Amino acid sequence: MSFNALLVTKNDEGKTHAAVTQIAEDQLPEGDVTVAVEYSTVNYKDGLCIGPGGGLVRNYPHVPGIDFAGTVEASDDTRYKPGDKVVLTGWRVGEVHWGGYAQKARVKADWLVPLPDGLSTRQAMAVGTAGFTAMLAVMALEEHRLRPGDGPVLVTGAAGGVGSVAVALLAALGHEVAAVTGRPETESYLRDLGASQIVPREMLNETVKRPLESELWAGCIDAVGGAMLARVLGQMKYRTSVAAVGLAGGAALPATVIPFLLRGVNLLGIDSVLQPYDNRLRAWERIARDLPMDKLEAMIQPATLADLPQLGADILKGQVKGRVVVDVN
Ligand code: NDP
């Protein structure tokens, strides 16, 4: 029994190479549930793992793919039986453990979540880790008092995966959304998702000169980090929150503590990888309920396993728009 996978190998000089390869079922890693994968996707981390690894991949040969959705084929765990539809994000699958860029995956039952009612496996991967994380960020802002009508909510890296889903979710929940993008050509795409204001990236590129600027934003979902996050902190309204999700623009935070002390601003860290099970369920249920499926459809770029080496390189350069859905079959 063999199946197709995107296999990344490493040669004696330490150079990696990714190609679609036939894998035998007995090569799959240990785990208690075997899943017939239907769809996976491309996240920023996948770009690293398809390429030289960025320190995330420990052993080669490796099958990347940090998330997938499919149907249970075999299970040694009472929570899942053959035929069940499941989703996986996080737990370092696709990094340390073999991931979703294959027609089959074997994983721990603890890492899976039942596919929520109302979502197909394809829609679940259109959401993927990026969209799941956007939902976690929205939930964190709500837990810290954000309500529709409070004022514009800023989304940075808006045309990317996390950003696109964040814009669509916030707009559908009744928030006014300001979308930061470095790609002016994505303006109509972002407006269609629900953004009412487009903020050019250059406006937030400069490093902090004044620790406090005019109070502009009632909340922020930040996929960029770096100098942009530092600037945004100084523009937050009194007692509001920023959900820090990503580092597409850098890991450093060249900020001052003044916005925390004088404006009571909160910086909320969002981690999707080790989220407790109950929170995962809640987030997926909220996605099925609150994310307009026509907006999700507008974000989708379809792909196959063979497209992944190119798409991996593209996402690292910030050139992927919205969400790639990979049909592994
Ligand atoms: P994408 O590449 O799809 O989106 C990132 C976007 O950021 C780009 O599309 C671009 O948006 C913007 N961007 C890229 N480079 C820069 C730059 N140098 N300066 C400013 N903006 C830039 O990636 P994802 O949406 O999948 O992920 C976004 C970030 O979130 C990544 O850092 C990722 O690692 C992180 N992440 C974190 C998770 C967690 O658990 N905390 C889970 C998932 C992702 P535009 O063209 O509109 O400007």
Boltz pocket constraint, residues with backbone or C-beta under 6 A from the ligand:
constraints:
  - pocket:
      binder: B
      contacts: [[A, 42], [A, 43], [A, 44], [A, 45], [A, 129], [A, 130], [A, 133], [A, 156], [A, 157], [A, 158], [A, 159], [A, 160], [A, 161], [A, 162], [A, 163], [A, 180], [A, 181], [A, 182], [A, 183], [A, 186], [A, 201], [A, 223], [A, 224], [A, 228], [A, 244], [A, 245], [A, 246], [A, 247], [A, 248], [A, 249], [A, 250], [A, 270], [A, 271], [A, 272], [A, 273], [A, 315], [A, 316], [A, 317], [A, 318], [A, 319], [A, 320], [A, 322]]
      max_distance: 6.0
